[in-house]
Amino acid sequence: MRTVSYDNTFGMVDLAVYTRLMADDNKDSINRLKRNLTNALKHDVTAKQREYMTLYYGKQMTMEAIANQKGVNKSTVSRTLKRGRKRLYRCLRYGAANLLEQAES
């Protein structure tokens, strides 16, 4: 583990060093999460959920705009997004190890 330098005069941690060290430590976790999220989007949500999520989160469209474009009710878009998020959450929370193994093999 890396050590963090202290300023003996004030007894405070050098914040810039601490931030840089923490960013390095989190890089692997963030990359793993991105890989798992990509795999979960490909394999664990329905095509409609993936499409609505892409429009809502990727293209920053409103639920109302998506509903108008797809010819459905706004509540349908909301429910579909909610179900998709729930599936992703379950998958990433409980199945991330399996997804990572599949992606690496």
N, C-alpha and C positions, 0 to 999 in steps of 0.2 A: 504494500500500500504506500502511496505517496505521502510525503509529509507536507504540511502547510507551514509557511514561515510566519512568525509572529513579530510584530513591532514591539520590542521590549520597552520602549519609552512609554507607549500608551497601553500596552497589553491587549491590542486589538489584532484580529486576523486581517491580513492583507486581502481585502475583498476581491480584487482583480485576480489574484492567484487562486483563491478559493473557487471563484466562478469558472475560471479556465479548467481547473481540475475536475469540477463537477460536470462540465460540458463533455469532457473526454470520457468520464465514467458513464454518462447517459447515452453516448453515441451508439453503442452496441445495442442497448435496450430499445432505442427508438428505431433503429434499422430493423430489428427483429419484429417489432410491432408493425412496422410498415409492410414487411413481407407477409406476416400473418393476416393483416387486414386485406391485402390484395388477394391472397388465396381464399379468404373467407368470402369476399365479394364475388369471386369467380365460382365458388363451389357450394356455398351454404345459404345464399339468399335466392329468391325466385328471380326470374328475368324481369318481371314487372317491378319488384322491389329495387333491383339493381338499376333499372332505367330511371325510376323516380329519384333514387338517391343521387344518381349522376346529375340529373337535372337540378335537384334541390341544392346539393352540396357542391357539386363540381361546377355547374354553370350559374349558380347563385339565383336560380329562378324562385319565385314565390310559389306557395302551394296553389294559390288562385290561378297563376299563369300556367302551371302544369296542368291543372284541372281543365282550363279552357283549351289548352293545346290537345289534350288527350280525350276531351269530350266526356269527362266524368265529373262527379261532384267533388268539391274541395275536401269534404270529410273523407272521401275514398282515398285521396292522396295522403291525407294526414294519417289515416289508419295504416295504409300500406307502408309509409315511412316508419311509423312506430313499430310495426311488426318486423320490418327489416332491421331496425336498430336493435330490437330485442334479440333477434337471431344472431346478429354480429356480436352483441355483448356476450351471449351464452357461448358462442363459438370461441371467442377470444379468451373468455374467462376460463372455460373448462376444456376446450379442445385445442388450445394453441400448441401444446407439445406435439400432438398428432399432426397438426398442419405443418409444423416446422419439419418434422421427420419426413413427411411426404414431399415437401418442397425440396429438401436436400437430397432425396434419393432419385 
